Amino acid sequence: MYRKPVRPVLVVIAHGSRDPRHAATVHALVRRVRSLRPGLRVETGFLDFNVPSVHGVLESLAAEGVRDVVALPLLLTRAFHAKADIPAVLREAPGMLRVRQAEVLGPSPLLLAALERRLYEAGLAPADKSSTGVVLASAGSSDPEAIAVITRLAREWRGTGWCAVRPAFASASLPRTEDAVRELRELGCARVAVAPYVLAPGHLPDRIARGAAQADVLAEVLGPAPEVARVLLERYDAARTPALAALGA
């Protein structure tokens, strides 16, 4: 008798934080993903600070008899965690598990849409775009590839009609949020908004918020925005495609 192939379990890998808002936001995003794809099993594992750990989640799945997993880094750029930490953890998965690492979330047009959603929720209107300068404020990284992605994203976003868009970084790289706010003021933008390009609250997002003190608008973090949830499912589907072909699905 034909049996429909079982979909791989989606394991969302978050960094973790001592700040309880971080885990709460990650869980809210995962709930959103589940609501968009009923029937898909989605588990969450953390690299540090929070439980369950990624390794613990994978061991539990293996003990249940699960054999196919898509591990999705909850990251916006391919920096150290995506290139080193997460692959190292996945190499320690139980041998009976087939684990494929999905691509990170960014860049994606859906994430730009999520950024605009947060700005509009913070009080801007589409008609304000041409007179508003935006600081695209990310956590920062020492990885040149990650910095280049943020810089390119700011340039692309500027092309959608904003007065100007400047990248900024909360750590490791310059400029800082407050410097980018000041630059946009000097450029002559009628108002300045800060859009945190981060997924969940925590130490670095708080630093972004402090740097936005002289801005007119500060948006919320991306969090469980529906566009972010859709990106997760896009990355999951792309990672599971080879398995589907092999199974004839």
C-alpha positions as CSV (number, residue, x, y, z in Angstrom):
1,M,0.0,0.0,0.0
2,Y,1.3,3.5,-0.9
3,R,2.3,5.6,2.1
4,K,2.7,9.3,1.7
5,P,6.3,10.3,2.5
6,V,6.7,11.8,6.0
7,R,7.9,15.4,6.0
8,P,11.2,16.1,7.7
9,V,10.9,17.6,11.1
10,L,11.8,21.3,11.1
11,V,14.2,22.1,13.9
12,V,14.6,25.9,14.4
13,I,18.0,26.7,15.9
14,A,18.1,29.9,17.9
15,H,21.1,31.4,19.6
16,G,19.6,31.8,23.1
17,S,19.9,34.6,25.6
18,R,19.8,35.3,29.3
19,D,17.1,37.8,28.4
20,P,13.7,36.0,28.7
21,R,12.3,38.2,26.0
22,H,14.5,36.4,23.5
23,A,13.1,32.9,24.0
24,A,9.6,34.2,24.3
25,T,9.9,35.8,20.9
26,V,11.5,32.7,19.3
27,H,8.6,30.6,20.6
28,A,6.1,33.1,19.2
29,L,7.7,33.0,15.8
30,V,7.6,29.2,15.9
31,R,3.9,29.2,16.8
32,R,3.4,31.5,13.7
33,V,5.2,29.0,11.5
34,R,3.1,26.1,12.8
35,S,-0.1,28.1,12.1
36,L,1.0,28.7,8.5
37,R,1.8,25.0,7.9
38,P,-0.6,22.8,9.9
39,G,0.7,19.3,10.2
40,L,4.4,20.3,10.0
41,R,6.3,19.3,13.1
42,V,8.4,22.2,14.3
43,E,10.8,22.0,17.3
44,T,13.1,24.6,18.8
45,G,16.6,24.2,20.1
46,F,19.0,26.7,21.5
47,L,22.8,27.0,21.1
48,D,23.2,28.6,24.6
49,F,21.5,29.9,27.7
50,N,18.1,28.4,27.0
51,V,16.6,24.9,26.9
52,P,16.2,22.6,25.2
53,S,19.6,22.5,23.6
54,V,19.9,21.6,19.9
55,H,21.7,18.4,20.8
56,G,18.9,17.5,23.3
57,V,16.2,18.1,20.6
58,L,18.0,15.9,18.1
59,E,18.6,13.1,20.6
60,S,14.9,13.2,21.5
61,L,13.8,13.0,17.9
62,A,16.1,10.1,17.2
63,A,14.7,8.2,20.3
64,E,11.2,8.7,18.9
65,G,12.2,7.1,15.6
66,V,12.4,10.3,13.5
67,R,14.9,9.9,10.7
68,D,14.8,13.1,8.7
69,V,15.4,16.6,10.0
70,V,15.9,20.0,8.5
71,A,17.9,22.2,10.8
72,L,17.2,25.9,10.2
73,P,19.5,28.6,11.7
74,L,17.4,31.5,13.1
75,L,20.0,33.9,11.7
76,L,19.8,36.8,9.3
77,T,23.3,36.5,7.8
78,R,25.8,33.8,7.2
79,A,28.3,34.6,10.0
80,F,30.2,32.6,12.5
81,H,27.3,30.7,14.0
82,A,26.0,29.5,10.6
83,K,29.5,28.6,9.3
84,A,31.0,27.0,12.4
85,D,28.9,26.7,15.6
86,I,25.8,25.1,14.1
87,P,27.6,22.7,11.7
88,A,29.7,21.5,14.7
89,V,26.6,20.8,16.7
90,L,24.8,19.1,13.9
91,R,27.8,16.8,13.3
92,E,27.2,15.4,16.8
93,A,23.6,14.4,16.0
94,P,22.7,10.7,16.5
95,G,23.9,8.6,13.6
96,M,20.4,7.4,12.6
97,L,19.3,11.0,11.9
98,R,19.6,12.5,8.5
99,V,20.1,16.2,9.2
100,R,20.3,18.9,6.6
101,Q,21.2,22.5,7.4
102,A,18.9,25.0,5.7
103,E,20.1,28.4,4.6
104,V,19.9,31.4,6.9
105,L,16.9,33.7,6.6
106,G,18.5,36.6,4.9
107,P,18.6,38.2,2.5
108,S,15.0,38.0,1.3
109,P,12.5,40.5,-0.1
110,L,10.1,39.2,2.6
111,L,12.4,40.5,5.3
112,L,12.4,44.0,3.7
113,A,8.6,43.7,3.8
114,A,8.7,42.8,7.5
115,L,11.0,45.8,8.2
116,E,8.5,48.1,6.5
117,R,5.7,46.5,8.5
118,R,7.4,47.3,11.7
119,L,8.1,50.9,10.7
120,Y,4.4,51.4,9.7
121,E,3.3,49.8,13.0
122,A,5.6,52.3,14.8
123,G,3.8,55.3,13.2
124,L,5.1,55.9,9.7
125,A,2.9,55.8,6.6
126,P,3.8,54.8,3.1
127,A,3.5,58.5,2.1
128,D,6.3,59.3,4.5
129,K,8.9,57.2,2.6
130,S,10.4,59.9,0.4
131,S,11.0,62.3,3.3
132,T,12.2,59.7,5.8
133,G,15.8,58.4,6.3
134,V,16.1,54.9,7.7
135,V,18.8,53.4,9.8
136,L,19.0,49.6,9.1
137,A,20.4,48.6,12.4
138,S,21.8,45.1,12.7
139,A,23.6,43.3,15.6
140,G,26.9,43.5,13.8
141,S,29.6,40.9,13.0
142,S,33.3,40.5,12.4
143,D,32.6,38.5,9.3
144,P,33.0,40.6,6.2
145,E,30.4,38.5,4.3
146,A,27.8,39.4,6.9
147,I,28.7,43.1,6.8
148,A,28.5,43.1,3.0
149,V,25.1,41.6,3.1
150,I,23.8,44.3,5.4
151,T,25.4,47.1,3.3
152,R,23.9,45.7,0.1
153,L,20.5,45.3,1.8
154,A,20.5,49.0,2.8
155,R,21.4,50.0,-0.8
156,E,18.5,47.9,-2.2
157,W,16.1,49.2,0.4
158,R,16.9,52.8,-0.5
159,G,15.8,52.0,-4.1
160,T,12.2,51.4,-2.9
161,G,11.6,55.1,-2.2
162,W,13.1,56.1,1.1
163,C,14.9,59.4,1.4
164,A,18.1,57.5,2.3
165,V,19.0,54.2,4.1
166,R,22.2,53.8,6.1
167,P,23.4,50.5,7.7
168,A,24.5,50.5,11.3
169,F,25.8,47.9,13.7
170,A,25.5,47.4,17.5
171,S,28.8,45.6,17.8
172,A,32.0,44.6,16.0
173,S,31.6,47.0,13.1
174,L,30.9,50.7,12.5
175,P,28.9,52.9,12.2
176,R,26.8,52.7,15.3
177,T,23.1,53.5,15.3
178,E,23.5,57.0,16.7
179,D,26.1,57.9,14.1
180,A,23.9,56.8,11.3
181,V,21.0,58.8,12.8
182,R,23.2,61.9,12.9
183,E,24.3,61.4,9.3
184,L,20.7,61.2,8.1
185,R,19.9,64.4,9.9
186,E,22.8,66.1,8.3
187,L,21.7,64.8,4.9
188,G,18.5,66.7,5.3
189,C,15.9,64.0,5.8
190,A,12.8,65.4,7.3
191,R,12.5,62.5,9.8
192,V,14.7,59.6,10.8
193,A,13.6,56.1,11.6
194,V,15.5,53.2,13.0
195,A,14.6,49.7,11.8
196,P,16.3,47.0,13.9
197,Y,17.3,44.2,11.6
198,V,17.2,41.7,14.5
199,L,14.9,38.8,15.2
200,A,14.4,39.0,19.0
201,P,15.0,41.4,21.9
202,G,18.2,41.2,23.9
203,H,21.4,43.0,24.8
204,L,22.4,44.2,21.3
205,P,18.8,45.2,20.3
206,D,18.7,47.2,23.5
207,R,21.9,48.9,22.4
208,I,20.3,49.7,19.1
209,A,17.3,51.3,20.9
210,R,19.6,53.5,23.0
211,G,21.4,54.6,19.8
212,A,18.0,55.5,18.4
213,A,17.3,58.1,21.1
214,Q,17.6,61.0,18.7
215,A,15.5,59.4,16.0
216,D,11.9,60.2,15.4
217,V,10.7,56.6,15.0
218,L,12.0,53.3,16.5
219,A,10.5,50.1,15.1
220,E,10.2,46.9,17.0
221,V,12.4,43.9,16.2
222,L,11.2,41.6,13.5
223,G,10.0,38.9,15.9
224,P,7.0,36.8,14.8
225,A,6.1,38.9,11.8
226,P,4.2,36.8,9.3
227,E,6.8,37.6,6.6
228,V,9.6,36.1,8.8
229,A,7.5,33.0,9.3
230,R,7.1,32.6,5.6
231,V,10.9,32.9,5.0
232,L,11.4,30.1,7.5
233,L,9.0,27.9,5.5
234,E,10.7,28.9,2.2
235,R,14.1,27.9,3.6
236,Y,12.6,24.6,5.0
237,D,11.1,23.7,1.6
238,A,14.3,24.5,-0.3
239,A,16.3,22.2,2.1
240,R,13.8,19.3,1.9
241,T,13.5,19.3,-1.9
242,P,16.2,16.7,-2.5
243,A,14.5,14.4,-0.1
244,L,11.2,14.8,-1.8
245,A,12.7,14.0,-5.2
246,A,14.3,10.9,-3.8
247,L,11.0,9.8,-2.3
248,G,9.0,10.5,-5.5
249,A,7.0,13.2,-3.7
